[in-house]
Every structure is written in structure tokens, then in C-alpha cells.
């Protein structure tokens, strides 16, 4: 899983359109940063950016996002890859099993039940 995330980050570095393979076994988040950034700094920036999606999260109308994937309860494993060409840095994070979906086992469940079971966000006071 780690190797696949590293491979994905290197592939995405060579293309200008951020897309992960559609047939992947994993769900994923992608982050681009300008310049040649230290690996730890790049991953930290990516996590902060993805988690920042909490602000726009609407529990009554959930939509897949980088934030919801990060906190997806059913996730069992993650792998991270970082690649740079000196001009930009790409962070790719894989999640297994696939999450961040409104469907389970190919069947439409009660629209938000499955999603809300996996993304448990408390209201801010």
C-alpha cells in the first residue's frame, strides 16, 4: 500500500491533471505544493489542508471530500507517498478499504446512514 502511494505520487508528478487510477483498490487524497518541500513538511501541509475541509462539512447533506476520507471510520490502513521534481511536490495518500462513499457493496443504502456511520462529526458550539 505504501509502495502504491509512492508510485501514484510519482505518476501524478509527471501529469498536469490530478487523477488517480479509476480501478484502484484504494480511496485516495492528493495534494500539490509548489517547490521542493521536505517530505515531513509536505505531508503535514497536506493533512492540514485536507482536514481544513471540516469547516465546510454538512452532516445533513454529506459529500465525499478529502476531509471525510481522512476521518472515515472503516479505514483499516493508509499509505503515503511523496514525490518532487524541484518545481512542485505531490503527496498521495491511499486508504483501505475504499471509503468516502454513499454506497455499500454496490447497493444504495439509506442515503446518508452508511456515510454518517463512517464520518462522525460533532457540532461545534
MOPAC internal coordinates of N, CA, C and O (Angstrom, degrees):
PM7 1SCF
backbone

  N    0.0000 0     0.00 0     0.00 0    0    0    0
  C    1.4413 1     0.00 0     0.00 0    1    0    0
  C    1.5326 1   110.96 1     0.00 0    2    1    0
  O    1.2310 1   121.31 1   137.43 1    3    2    1
  N    1.3012 1   115.10 1   -42.57 1    3    2    1
  C    1.4689 1   120.42 1   177.02 1    5    3    2
  C    1.5289 1   109.80 1   -62.51 1    6    5    3
  O    1.2310 1   120.38 1   134.99 1    7    6    5
  N    1.3230 1   116.88 1   -45.01 1    7    6    5
  C    1.4635 1   120.95 1  -179.51 1    9    7    6
  C    1.5281 1   111.11 1   -63.36 1   10    9    7
  O    1.2310 1   120.71 1   141.77 1   11   10    9
  N    1.3223 1   116.24 1   -38.23 1   11   10    9
  C    1.4683 1   120.38 1   178.80 1   13   11   10
  C    1.5265 1   111.00 1   -66.07 1   14   13   11
  O    1.2310 1   119.82 1   140.66 1   15   14   13
  N    1.3200 1   117.96 1   -39.34 1   15   14   13
  C    1.4702 1   121.16 1   176.62 1   17   15   14
  C    1.5251 1   110.37 1   -64.53 1   18   17   15
  O    1.2310 1   120.41 1   139.64 1   19   18   17
  N    1.3373 1   116.82 1   -40.36 1   19   18   17
  C    1.4610 1   120.06 1   178.21 1   21   19   18
  C    1.5270 1   110.62 1   -64.79 1   22   21   19
  O    1.2310 1   120.80 1   137.14 1   23   22   21
  N    1.3223 1   116.07 1   -42.86 1   23   22   21
  C    1.4712 1   120.61 1   178.20 1   25   23   22
  C    1.5250 1   110.28 1   -61.88 1   26   25   23
  O    1.2310 1   120.37 1   136.91 1   27   26   25
  N    1.3339 1   116.89 1   -43.09 1   27   26   25
  C    1.4588 1   121.09 1   179.37 1   29   27   26
  C    1.5249 1   110.96 1   -62.10 1   30   29   27
  O    1.2310 1   119.67 1   136.82 1   31   30   29
  N    1.3250 1   118.23 1   -43.18 1   31   30   29
  C    1.4703 1   120.50 1   179.79 1   33   31   30
  C    1.5280 1   110.47 1   -62.86 1   34   33   31
  O    1.2310 1   120.03 1   142.12 1   35   34   33
  N    1.3168 1   117.54 1   -37.88 1   35   34   33
  C    1.4652 1   120.73 1   179.32 1   37   35   34
  C    1.5286 1   111.73 1   -70.15 1   38   37   35
  O    1.2310 1   120.36 1   141.37 1   39   38   37
  N    1.3247 1   116.92 1   -38.63 1   39   38   37
  C    1.4670 1   120.25 1   176.85 1   41   39   38
  C    1.5205 1   110.17 1   -64.57 1   42   41   39
  O    1.2310 1   120.49 1   133.74 1   43   42   41
  N    1.3299 1   116.66 1   -46.26 1   43   42   41
  C    1.4625 1   120.78 1  -178.17 1   45   43   42
  C    1.5226 1   112.37 1   -65.05 1   46   45   43
  O    1.2310 1   120.25 1   155.14 1   47   46   45
  N    1.3134 1   117.12 1   -24.86 1   47   46   45
  C    1.4580 1   121.47 1   177.35 1   49   47   46
  C    1.5290 1   110.68 1   -67.21 1   50   49   47
  O    1.2310 1   120.40 1   151.49 1   51   50   49
  N    1.3247 1   116.84 1   -28.51 1   51   50   49
  C    1.4641 1   120.80 1  -175.94 1   53   51   50
  C    1.5277 1   113.23 1   -90.10 1   54   53   51
  O    1.2310 1   119.91 1   170.39 1   55   54   53
  N    1.3226 1   117.77 1    -9.61 1   55   54   53
  C    1.4679 1   120.93 1   179.79 1   57   55   54
  C    1.5219 1   109.00 1  -116.03 1   58   57   55
  O    1.2310 1   120.30 1   -23.70 1   59   58   57
  N    1.2953 1   117.02 1   156.30 1   59   58   57
  C    1.4662 1   120.56 1  -178.58 1   61   59   58
  C    1.5266 1   112.45 1   -97.75 1   62   61   59
  O    1.2310 1   120.13 1   172.03 1   63   62   61
  N    1.3238 1   117.36 1    -7.97 1   63   62   61
  C    1.4570 1   121.02 1   179.45 1   65   63   62
  C    1.5201 1   108.61 1  -106.68 1   66   65   63
  O    1.2310 1   119.31 1   -65.52 1   67   66   65
  N    1.3373 1   118.93 1   114.48 1   67   66   65
  C    1.4661 1   120.68 1  -177.41 1   69   67   66
  C    1.5282 1   111.97 1   -72.79 1   70   69   67
  O    1.2310 1   121.06 1   -78.03 1   71   70   69
  N    1.3255 1   115.58 1   101.97 1   71   70   69
  C    1.4686 1   121.33 1   176.85 1   73   71   70
  C    1.5128 1   108.82 1  -141.85 1   74   73   71
  O    1.2310 1   121.39 1   -44.07 1   75   74   73
  N    1.2947 1   114.94 1   135.93 1   75   74   73
  C    1.4613 1   119.81 1   173.09 1   77   75   74
  C    1.5238 1   107.15 1   -95.51 1   78   77   75
  O    1.2310 1   120.05 1   -23.05 1   79   78   77
  N    1.3172 1   117.51 1   156.95 1   79   78   77
  C    1.4637 1   119.77 1  -179.96 1   81   79   78
  C    1.5211 1   111.50 1   -59.42 1   82   81   79
  O    1.2310 1   120.49 1   -42.86 1   83   82   81
  N    1.3221 1   116.66 1   137.14 1   83   82   81
  C    1.4526 1   121.46 1  -178.75 1   85   83   82
  C    1.5152 1   113.68 1   -70.54 1   86   85   83
  O    1.2310 1   119.91 1   158.06 1   87   86   85
  N    1.3157 1   117.77 1   -21.94 1   87   86   85
  C    1.4642 1   120.68 1  -177.46 1   89   87   86
  C    1.5240 1   112.66 1   -98.39 1   90   89   87
  O    1.2310 1   120.27 1  -160.71 1   91   90   89
  N    1.3015 1   117.08 1    19.29 1   91   90   89
  C    1.4620 1   121.42 1  -177.99 1   93   91   90
  C    1.5286 1   111.22 1   -66.28 1   94   93   91
  O    1.2310 1   121.17 1   -31.00 1   95   94   93
  N    1.3098 1   115.36 1   149.00 1   95   94   93
  C    1.4651 1   121.48 1   174.18 1   97   95   94
  C    1.5209 1   111.27 1   -77.38 1   98   97   95
  O    1.2310 1   120.67 1   169.75 1   99   98   97
  N    1.3221 1   116.32 1   -10.25 1   99   98   97
  C    1.4559 1   122.07 1  -171.58 1  101   99   98
  C    1.5209 1   112.05 1  -117.86 1  102  101   99
  O    1.2310 1   121.12 1   -23.01 1  103  102  101
  N    1.3195 1   115.47 1   156.99 1  103  102  101
  C    1.4600 1   121.47 1   162.28 1  105  103  102
  C    1.5160 1   105.26 1   -86.76 1  106  105  103
  O    1.2310 1   120.16 1   -16.58 1  107  106  105
  N    1.3213 1   117.30 1   163.42 1  107  106  105
  C    1.4577 1   118.51 1  -174.26 1  109  107  106
  C    1.5215 1   111.84 1  -152.27 1  110  109  107
  O    1.2310 1   121.37 1   -21.52 1  111  110  109
  N    1.3220 1   114.99 1   158.48 1  111  110  109
  C    1.4585 1   124.56 1   168.02 1  113  111  110
  C    1.5203 1   106.70 1  -125.93 1  114  113  111
  O    1.2310 1   120.79 1   -35.07 1  115  114  113
  N    1.3246 1   116.09 1   144.93 1  115  114  113
  C    1.4597 1   122.05 1  -179.21 1  117  115  114
  C    1.5238 1   108.27 1  -127.22 1  118  117  115
  O    1.2310 1   120.74 1   -38.76 1  119  118  117
  N    1.3345 1   116.19 1   141.24 1  119  118  117
  C    1.4692 1   121.33 1   177.92 1  121  119  118
  C    1.5244 1   108.77 1  -138.82 1  122  121  119
  O    1.2310 1   120.87 1   -47.94 1  123  122  121
  N    1.3195 1   115.93 1   132.06 1  123  122  121
  C    1.4608 1   122.19 1   175.50 1  125  123  122
  C    1.5211 1   109.03 1  -112.73 1  126  125  123
  O    1.2310 1   120.76 1   -40.81 1  127  126  125
  N    1.3264 1   116.16 1   139.19 1  127  126  125
  C    1.4645 1   121.69 1   176.04 1  129  127  126
  C    1.5265 1   108.23 1  -133.89 1  130  129  127
  O    1.2310 1   120.06 1   -35.84 1  131  130  129
  N    1.3205 1   117.49 1   144.16 1  131  130  129
  C    1.4690 1   119.16 1   177.18 1  133  131  130
  C    1.5222 1   110.80 1   -73.17 1  134  133  131
  O    1.2310 1   121.06 1   -34.43 1  135  134  133
  N    1.3237 1   115.57 1   145.57 1  135  134  133
  C    1.4599 1   121.64 1   174.55 1  137  135  134
  C    1.5151 1   114.79 1    84.51 1  138  137  135
  O    1.2310 1   121.71 1     0.43 1  139  138  137
  N    1.3015 1   114.33 1  -179.57 1  139  138  137
  C    1.4613 1   123.29 1   179.03 1  141  139  138
  C    1.5238 1   107.59 1   -96.18 1  142  141  139
  O    1.2310 1   120.51 1   -78.02 1  143  142  141
  N    1.3135 1   116.63 1   101.98 1  143  142  141
  C    1.4593 1   122.18 1  -174.43 1  145  143  142
  C    1.5231 1   110.03 1  -107.11 1  146  145  143
  O    1.2310 1   120.51 1   -38.18 1  147  146  145
  N    1.3054 1   116.63 1   141.82 1  147  146  145
  C    1.4597 1   122.60 1   174.46 1  149  147  146
  C    1.5246 1   109.35 1   -52.99 1  150  149  147
  O    1.2310 1   120.36 1   -37.08 1  151  150  149
  N    1.3407 1   116.93 1   142.92 1  151  150  149
  C    1.4677 1   121.89 1  -176.11 1  153  151  150
  C    1.5329 1   112.67 1   -56.46 1  154  153  151
  O    1.2310 1   120.26 1   133.63 1  155  154  153
  N    1.3085 1   117.10 1   -46.37 1  155  154  153
  C    1.4658 1   120.78 1  -178.38 1  157  155  154
  C    1.5280 1   109.89 1   -65.11 1  158  157  155
  O    1.2310 1   120.58 1   136.41 1  159  158  157
  N    1.3222 1   116.49 1   -43.59 1  159  158  157
  C    1.4625 1   120.77 1   178.47 1  161  159  158
  C    1.5318 1   110.66 1   -62.91 1  162  161  159
  O    1.2310 1   119.91 1   139.78 1  163  162  161
  N    1.3313 1   117.77 1   -40.22 1  163  162  161
  C    1.4623 1   121.86 1  -179.98 1  165  163  162
  C    1.5266 1   111.27 1   -64.87 1  166  165  163
  O    1.2310 1   120.23 1   135.24 1  167  166  165
  N    1.3256 1   117.16 1   -44.76 1  167  166  165
  C    1.4680 1   120.60 1   179.86 1  169  167  166
  C    1.5220 1   110.10 1   -66.45 1  170  169  167
  O    1.2310 1   119.99 1   138.97 1  171  170  169
  N    1.3195 1   117.63 1   -41.03 1  171  170  169
  C    1.4686 1   121.57 1   177.78 1  173  171  170
  C    1.5298 1   110.64 1   -61.10 1  174  173  171
  O    1.2310 1   120.42 1   135.12 1  175  174  173
  N    1.3300 1   116.79 1   -44.88 1  175  174  173
  C    1.4701 1   120.62 1   178.97 1  177  175  174
  C    1.5264 1   110.44 1   -63.27 1  178  177  175
  O    1.2310 1   120.08 1   139.35 1  179  178  177
  N    1.3297 1   117.45 1   -40.65 1  179  178  177
  C    1.4633 1   121.43 1   179.39 1  181  179  178
  C    1.5265 1   111.00 1   -62.97 1  182  181  179
  O    1.2310 1   120.61 1   132.55 1  183  182  181
  N    1.3075 1   116.44 1   -47.45 1  183  182  181
  C    1.4704 1   120.57 1  -179.44 1  185  183  182
  C    1.5279 1   110.61 1   -62.28 1  186  185  183
  O    1.2310 1   120.13 1   136.51 1  187  186  185
  N    1.3130 1   117.35 1   -43.49 1  187  186  185
  C    1.4692 1   120.40 1   177.87 1  189  187  186
  C    1.5280 1   111.25 1   -62.13 1  190  189  187
  O    1.2310 1   120.56 1   139.21 1  191  190  189
  N    1.3156 1   116.53 1   -40.79 1  191  190  189
  C    1.4659 1   120.77 1   179.32 1  193  191  190
  C    1.5314 1   110.47 1   -65.46 1  194  193  191
  O    1.2310 1   120.16 1   130.32 1  195  194  193
  N    1.3241 1   117.30 1   -49.68 1  195  194  193
  C    1.4723 1   120.84 1  -178.78 1  197  195  194
  C    1.5335 1   110.50 1   -62.39 1  198  197  195
  O    1.2310 1   120.54 1   135.53 1  199  198  197
  N    1.3127 1   116.57 1   -44.47 1  199  198  197
  C    1.4631 1   119.82 1  -178.46 1  201  199  198
  C    1.5289 1   111.59 1   -66.88 1  202  201  199
  O    1.2310 1   120.22 1   154.28 1  203  202  201
  N    1.3205 1   117.19 1   -25.72 1  203  202  201
  C    1.4552 1   121.27 1   177.18 1  205  203  202
  C    1.5172 1   112.91 1   -59.23 1  206  205  203
  O    1.2310 1   120.04 1   162.01 1  207  206  205
  N    1.3255 1   117.53 1   -17.99 1  207  206  205
  C    1.4539 1   121.67 1   176.68 1  209  207  206
  C    1.5122 1   113.21 1   -65.10 1  210  209  207
  O    1.2310 1   120.09 1   169.08 1  211  210  209
  N    1.3216 1   117.42 1   -10.92 1  211  210  209
  C    1.4641 1   121.98 1   176.68 1  213  211  210
  C    1.5227 1   110.45 1   -56.06 1  214  213  211
  O    1.2310 1   120.56 1   143.90 1  215  214  213
  N    1.3172 1   116.54 1   -36.10 1  215  214  213
  C    1.4622 1   121.55 1  -177.02 1  217  215  214
  C    1.5216 1   111.04 1   -59.43 1  218  217  215
  O    1.2310 1   120.08 1   140.50 1  219  218  217
  N    1.3307 1   117.46 1   -39.50 1  219  218  217
  C    1.4559 1   120.53 1  -178.02 1  221  219  218
  C    1.5163 1   114.78 1   -93.53 1  222  221  219
  O    1.2310 1   120.00 1  -174.92 1  223  222  221
  N    1.3284 1   117.61 1     5.08 1  223  222  221
  C    1.4633 1   119.88 1  -176.51 1  225  223  222
  C    1.5236 1   110.52 1   -73.38 1  226  225  223
  O    1.2310 1   120.57 1   -48.88 1  227  226  225
  N    1.3252 1   116.52 1   131.12 1  227  226  225
  C    1.4593 1   122.65 1  -179.08 1  229  227  226
  C    1.5249 1   108.16 1  -120.86 1  230  229  227
  O    1.2310 1   120.23 1   -75.52 1  231  230  229
  N    1.3074 1   117.17 1   104.48 1  231  230  229
  C    1.4596 1   122.04 1  -176.38 1  233  231  230
  C    1.5296 1   112.76 1   -61.23 1  234  233  231
  O    1.2310 1   119.99 1   149.45 1  235  234  233
  N    1.3213 1   117.62 1   -30.55 1  235  234  233
  C    1.4630 1   119.56 1  -179.08 1  237  235  234
  C    1.5305 1   112.16 1   -79.39 1  238  237  235
  O    1.2310 1   120.12 1   166.38 1  239  238  237
  N    1.3186 1   117.38 1   -13.62 1  239  238  237
  C    1.4609 1   121.82 1   175.73 1  241  239  238
  C    1.5252 1   108.92 1  -144.16 1  242  241  239
  O    1.2310 1   120.29 1  -112.29 1  243  242  241
  N    1.3502 1   117.05 1    67.71 1  243  242  241
  C    1.4651 1   119.65 1  -174.57 1  245  243  242
  C    1.5169 1   112.09 1   -68.89 1  246  245  243
  O    1.2310 1   121.68 1   -35.62 1  247  246  245
  N    1.3148 1   114.39 1   144.38 1  247  246  245
  C    1.4660 1   121.26 1   176.50 1  249  247  246
  C    1.5195 1   107.74 1  -134.98 1  250  249  247
  O    1.2310 1   120.65 1   -37.28 1  251  250  249
  N    1.3183 1   116.36 1   142.72 1  251  250  249
  C    1.4608 1   118.89 1   177.55 1  253  251  250
  C    1.5230 1   110.89 1   -56.59 1  254  253  251
  O    1.2310 1   121.16 1   -44.90 1  255  254  253
  N    1.3149 1   115.39 1   135.10 1  255  254  253
  C    1.4602 1   121.52 1   178.61 1  257  255  254
  C    1.5191 1   108.74 1  -152.60 1  258  257  255
  O    1.2310 1   121.06 1   -10.33 1  259  258  257
  N    1.3184 1   115.57 1   169.67 1  259  258  257
  C    1.4648 1   119.61 1   176.24 1  261  259  258
  C    1.5250 1   110.20 1   -60.57 1  262  261  259
  O    1.2310 1   120.65 1   141.02 1  263  262  261
  N    1.3347 1   116.36 1   -38.98 1  263  262  261
  C    1.4660 1   119.55 1   178.85 1  265  263  262
  C    1.5218 1   111.13 1   -61.61 1  266  265  263
  O    1.2310 1   120.11 1   128.72 1  267  266  265
  N    1.3288 1   117.39 1   -51.28 1  267  266  265
  C    1.4704 1   119.43 1  -176.25 1  269  267  266
  C    1.5228 1   111.20 1   -63.24 1  270  269  267
  O    1.2310 1   120.13 1   147.03 1  271  270  269
  N    1.3423 1   117.36 1   -32.97 1  271  270  269
  C    1.4631 1   118.53 1   176.72 1  273  271  270
  C    1.5209 1   111.11 1   -66.80 1  274  273  271
  O    1.2310 1   120.42 1   141.09 1  275  274  273
  N    1.3235 1   116.81 1   -38.91 1  275  274  273
  C    1.4684 1   120.01 1  -179.93 1  277  275  274
  C    1.5188 1   112.69 1   -60.33 1  278  277  275
  O    1.2310 1   120.20 1   144.12 1  279  278  277
  N    1.3224 1   117.23 1   -35.88 1  279  278  277
  C    1.4595 1   120.39 1  -175.05 1  281  279  278
  C    1.5269 1   112.42 1  -103.00 1  282  281  279
  O    1.2310 1   119.94 1  -171.29 1  283  282  281
  N    1.3315 1   117.72 1     8.71 1  283  282  281
  C    1.4623 1   122.58 1  -177.67 1  285  283  282
  C    1.5271 1   109.84 1   -57.80 1  286  285  283
  O    1.2310 1   120.72 1   -64.14 1  287  286  285
  N    1.3022 1   116.23 1   115.86 1  287  286  285
  C    1.4653 1   122.97 1  -171.62 1  289  287  286
  C    1.5331 1   114.42 1   -60.63 1  290  289  287
  O    1.2310 1   119.91 1   143.74 1  291  290  289
  N    1.3241 1   117.79 1   -36.26 1  291  290  289
  C    1.4663 1   121.22 1  -175.99 1  293  291  290
  C    1.5285 1   113.88 1   -77.68 1  294  293  291
  O    1.2310 1   119.86 1   175.79 1  295  294  293
  N    1.3376 1   117.88 1    -4.21 1  295  294  293
  C    1.4608 1   120.54 1   178.90 1  297  295  294
  C    1.5223 1   110.03 1   -62.94 1  298  297  295
  O    1.2310 1   121.13 1   -48.98 1  299  298  297
  N    1.3191 1   115.44 1   131.02 1  299  298  297
  C    1.4687 1   121.44 1  -179.65 1  301  299  298
  C    1.5276 1   112.42 1  -107.25 1  302  301  299
  O    1.2310 1   120.20 1   152.94 1  303  302  301
  N    1.3436 1   117.22 1   -27.06 1  303  302  301
  C    1.4617 1   120.24 1  -176.64 1  305  303  302
  C    1.5232 1   109.98 1  -151.39 1  306  305  303
  O    1.2310 1   121.22 1   -26.70 1  307  306  305
  N    1.3323 1   115.27 1   153.30 1  307  306  305
  C    1.4582 1   122.27 1   178.20 1  309  307  306
  C    1.5202 1   108.67 1  -137.27 1  310  309  307
  O    1.2310 1   121.24 1   -28.57 1  311  310  309
  N    1.3109 1   115.23 1   151.43 1  311  310  309
  C    1.4562 1   121.42 1   174.01 1  313  311  310
  C    1.5158 1   107.88 1  -136.24 1  314  313  311
  O    1.2310 1   120.11 1   -37.27 1  315  314  313
  N    1.3159 1   117.39 1   142.73 1  315  314  313
  C    1.4627 1   120.87 1  -178.21 1  317  315  314
  C    1.5226 1   109.68 1  -125.88 1  318  317  315
  O    1.2310 1   121.41 1   -38.42 1  319  318  317
  N    1.3372 1   114.90 1   141.58 1  319  318  317
  C    1.4563 1   120.96 1   176.02 1  321  319  318
  C    1.5169 1   109.24 1  -130.99 1  322  321  319
  O    1.2310 1   120.58 1   -34.84 1  323  322  321
  N    1.3270 1   116.50 1   145.16 1  323  322  321
  C    1.4617 1   122.06 1   178.51 1  325  323  322
  C    1.5235 1   107.97 1  -133.57 1  326  325  323
  O    1.2310 1   120.92 1   -48.90 1  327  326  325
  N    1.3277 1   115.84 1   131.10 1  327  326  325
  C    1.4601 1   120.62 1   177.45 1  329  327  326
  C    1.5277 1   108.58 1  -136.76 1  330  329  327
  O    1.2310 1   120.75 1   -31.51 1  331  330  329
  N    1.3323 1   116.17 1   148.49 1  331  330  329
  C    1.4619 1   120.69 1   177.76 1  333  331  330
  C    1.5191 1   109.34 1  -142.83 1  334  333  331
  O    1.2310 1   121.11 1   -30.01 1  335  334  333
  N    1.3340 1   115.48 1   149.99 1  335  334  333
  C    1.4624 1   120.71 1   173.76 1  337  335  334
  C    1.5257 1   110.56 1  -116.88 1  338  337  335
  O    1.2310 1   120.76 1  -170.17 1  339  338  337
  N    1.3277 1   116.15 1     9.83 1  339  338  337
  C    1.4588 1   121.16 1  -178.38 1  341  339  338
  C    1.5175 1   112.99 1    96.01 1  342  341  339
  O    1.2310 1   120.61 1   149.05 1  343  342  341
  N    1.3406 1   116.44 1   -30.95 1  343  342  341
  C    1.4647 1   120.91 1   178.73 1  345  343  342
  C    1.5194 1   112.49 1   -94.96 1  346  345  343
  O    1.2310 1   120.41 1   151.42 1  347  346  345
  N    1.3149 1   116.82 1   -28.58 1  347  346  345
  C    1.4667 1   121.88 1   177.51 1  349  347  346
  C    1.5173 1   109.32 1  -153.83 1  350  349  347
  O    1.2310 1   121.83 1   -18.21 1  351  350  349
  N    1.3310 1   114.11 1   161.79 1  351  350  349
  C    1.4603 1   122.14 1  -178.80 1  353  351  350
  C    1.5242 1   107.44 1  -126.42 1  354  353  351
  O    1.2310 1   120.73 1   -41.25 1  355  354  353
  N    1.3307 1   116.21 1   138.75 1  355  354  353
  C    1.4612 1   122.05 1  -179.90 1  357  355  354
  C    1.5208 1   108.45 1  -119.71 1  358  357  355
  O    1.2310 1   121.07 1   -47.76 1  359  358  357
  N    1.3376 1   115.56 1   132.24 1  359  358  357
  C    1.4626 1   122.12 1   173.28 1  361  359  358
  C    1.5277 1   106.80 1  -113.90 1  362  361  359
  O    1.2310 1   120.52 1   -52.80 1  363  362  361
  N    1.3226 1   116.61 1   127.20 1  363  362  361
  C    1.4673 1   121.83 1   176.17 1  365  363  362
  C    1.5281 1   107.89 1  -120.94 1  366  365  363
  O    1.2310 1   120.64 1   -51.57 1  367  366  365
  N    1.3196 1   116.38 1   128.43 1  367  366  365
  C    1.4648 1   121.57 1   178.85 1  369  367  366
  C    1.5218 1   107.50 1  -119.28 1  370  369  367
  O    1.2310 1   120.59 1   -56.47 1  371  370  369
  N    1.3344 1   116.48 1   123.53 1  371  370  369
  C    1.4615 1   122.34 1   175.46 1  373  371  370
  C    1.5239 1   109.52 1   -99.26 1  374  373  371
  O    1.2310 1   120.91 1   -33.91 1  375  374  373
  N    1.3300 1   115.87 1   146.09 1  375  374  373
  C    1.4659 1   122.52 1   178.50 1  377  375  374
  C    1.5239 1   108.29 1  -128.43 1  378  377  375
  O    1.2310 1   120.64 1   -42.81 1  379  378  377
  N    1.3231 1   116.38 1   137.19 1  379  378  377
  C    1.4632 1   121.73 1   178.01 1  381  379  378
  C    1.5175 1   110.23 1  -135.47 1  382  381  379
  O    1.2310 1   119.48 1   -39.69 1  383  382  381
  N    1.3108 1   118.59 1   140.31 1  383  382  381
  C    1.4585 1   126.46 1    -7.00 1  385  383  382
  C    1.5218 1   110.78 1   -70.37 1  386  385  383
  O    1.2310 1   120.73 1   -11.23 1  387  386  385
  N    1.3304 1   116.21 1   168.77 1  387  386  385
  C    1.4603 1   120.06 1  -179.87 1  389  387  386
  C    1.5149 1   109.56 1   -52.40 1  390  389  387
  O    1.2310 1   120.99 1   -42.25 1  391  390  389
  N    1.2917 1   115.72 1   137.75 1  391  390  389
  C    1.4546 1   121.36 1   178.38 1  393  391  390
  C    1.5042 1   110.21 1  -136.78 1  394  393  391
  O    1.2310 1   121.13 1    17.78 1  395  394  393
  N    1.3249 1   115.44 1  -162.22 1  395  394  393
  C    1.4546 1   121.08 1   175.81 1  397  395  394
  C    1.5263 1   111.02 1    64.15 1  398  397  395
  O    1.2310 1   121.07 1  -140.77 1  399  398  397
  N    1.3199 1   115.55 1    39.23 1  399  398  397
  C    1.4537 1   121.32 1  -175.23 1  401  399  398
  C    1.5273 1   110.76 1  -129.73 1  402  401  399
  O    1.2310 1   121.01 1   -24.22 1  403  402  401
  N    1.3110 1   115.68 1   155.78 1  403  402  401
  C    1.4578 1   120.61 1   176.88 1  405  403  402
  C    1.5248 1   111.03 1   -95.64 1  406  405  403
  O    1.2310 1   120.13 1   178.98 1  407  406  405
  N    1.3233 1   117.36 1    -1.02 1  407  406  405
  C    1.4539 1   122.59 1  -177.83 1  409  407  406
  C    1.5168 1   110.38 1  -115.88 1  410  409  407
  O    1.2310 1   120.76 1   -27.93 1  411  410  409
  N    1.3115 1   116.15 1   152.07 1  411  410  409
  C    1.4534 1   121.33 1   176.73 1  413  411  410
  C    1.5233 1   107.42 1  -132.63 1  414  413  411
  O    1.2310 1   120.93 1   -54.55 1  415  414  413
  N    1.3195 1   115.83 1   125.45 1  415  414  413
  C    1.4624 1   122.24 1   177.46 1  417  415  414
  C    1.5211 1   111.62 1    54.13 1  418  417  415
  O    1.2310 1   120.34 1  -140.09 1  419  418  417
  N    1.3310 1   116.96 1    39.91 1  419  418  417
  C    1.4456 1   121.64 1   175.68 1  421  419  418
  C    1.5166 1   115.56 1    74.17 1  422  421  419
  O    1.2310 1   119.58 1   179.70 1  423  422  421
  N    1.3128 1   118.40 1    -0.30 1  423  422  421
  C    1.4566 1   121.09 1   179.63 1  425  423  422
  C    1.5202 1   109.04 1  -111.70 1  426  425  423
  O    1.2310 1   121.26 1   -37.92 1  427  426  425
  N    1.3225 1   115.20 1   142.08 1  427  426  425
  C    1.4575 1   119.95 1   176.05 1  429  427  426
  C    1.5187 1   107.97 1   -75.40 1  430  429  427
  O    1.2310 1   120.60 1   -60.83 1  431  430  429
  N    1.3111 1   116.46 1   119.17 1  431  430  429
  C    1.4654 1   120.16 1   178.83 1  433  431  430
  C    1.5191 1   107.90 1   -89.13 1  434  433  431
  O    1.2310 1   120.41 1     0.69 1  435  434  433
  N    1.2860 1   116.82 1  -179.31 1  435  434  433
  C    1.4596 1   118.56 1   171.80 1  437  435  434
  C    1.5299 1   104.51 1   -51.18 1  438  437  435
  O    1.2310 1   120.75 1   -58.78 1  439  438  437
  N    1.2834 1   116.17 1   121.22 1  439  438  437
  C    1.4692 1   122.68 1  -162.56 1  441  439  438
  C    1.5279 1   115.42 1   -37.79 1  442  441  439
  O    1.2310 1   119.35 1   132.03 1  443  442  441
  N    1.3003 1   118.84 1   -47.97 1  443  442  441
  C    1.4584 1   119.21 1  -174.30 1  445  443  442
  C    1.5247 1   113.76 1  -109.41 1  446  445  443
  O    1.2310 1   120.28 1   171.50 1  447  446  445
  N    1.3023 1   117.07 1    -8.50 1  447  446  445
  C    1.4613 1   119.80 1  -176.11 1  449  447  446
  C    1.5263 1   111.76 1   -56.43 1  450  449  447
  O    1.2310 1   120.08 1   125.62 1  451  450  449
  N    1.3149 1   117.46 1   -54.38 1  451  450  449
  C    1.4616 1   121.61 1  -178.47 1  453  451  450
  C    1.5271 1   110.61 1   -61.47 1  454  453  451
  O    1.2310 1   120.63 1   137.22 1  455  454  453
  N    1.3154 1   116.40 1   -42.78 1  455  454  453
  C    1.4551 1   120.69 1  -179.61 1  457  455  454
  C    1.5195 1   110.53 1   -63.45 1  458  457  455
  O    1.2310 1   120.57 1   132.48 1  459  458  457
  N    1.3122 1   116.52 1   -47.52 1  459  458  457
  C    1.4658 1   120.05 1  -178.11 1  461  459  458
  C    1.5244 1   112.92 1   -69.10 1  462  461  459
  O    1.2310 1   119.85 1   155.60 1  463  462  461
  N    1.3382 1   117.89 1   -24.40 1  463  462  461
  C    1.4662 1   120.18 1   173.78 1  465  463  462
  C    1.5181 1   110.97 1   -67.37 1  466  465  463
  O    1.2310 1   120.34 1   150.79 1  467  466  465
  N    1.3256 1   116.96 1   -29.21 1  467  466  465
  C    1.4609 1   121.62 1  -175.82 1  469  467  466
  C    1.5148 1   114.71 1   -97.83 1  470  469  467
  O    1.2310 1   120.16 1   158.50 1  471  470  469
  N    1.3158 1   117.30 1   -21.50 1  471  470  469
  C    1.4641 1   120.89 1   178.03 1  473  471  470
  C    1.5205 1   106.43 1  -120.17 1  474  473  471
  O    1.2310 1   121.54 1   -83.49 1  475  474  473
  N    1.3068 1   114.66 1    96.51 1  475  474  473
  C    1.4602 1   119.63 1  -177.00 1  477  475  474
  C    1.5175 1   109.29 1  -103.59 1  478  477  475
  O    1.2310 1   121.57 1   -80.54 1  479  478  477
  N    1.3077 1   114.61 1    99.46 1  479  478  477
  C    1.4627 1   121.75 1  -177.19 1  481  479  478
  C    1.5053 1   108.81 1  -113.03 1  482  481  479
  O    1.2310 1   120.91 1   -52.36 1  483  482  481
  N    1.2833 1   115.86 1   127.64 1  483  482  481
  C    1.4665 1   120.54 1   177.04 1  485  483  482
  C    1.5128 1   109.78 1   -88.79 1  486  485  483
  O    1.2310 1   121.19 1   -33.26 1  487  486  485
  N    1.2999 1   115.34 1   146.74 1  487  486  485
  C    1.4604 1   120.44 1   177.54 1  489  487  486
  C    1.5157 1   109.74 1   -65.85 1  490  489  487
  O    1.2310 1   121.44 1   -36.66 1  491  490  489
  N    1.3292 1   114.84 1   143.34 1  491  490  489
  C    1.4721 1   119.49 1   175.62 1  493  491  490
  C    1.5109 1   108.26 1   -84.76 1  494  493  491
  O    1.2310 1   120.51 1   -37.79 1  495  494  493
  N    1.3002 1   116.62 1   142.21 1  495  494  493
  C    1.4671 1   120.80 1  -179.93 1  497  495  494
  C    1.4955 1   110.75 1  -101.37 1  498  497  495
  O    1.2310 1   120.10 1   180.00 1  499  498  497

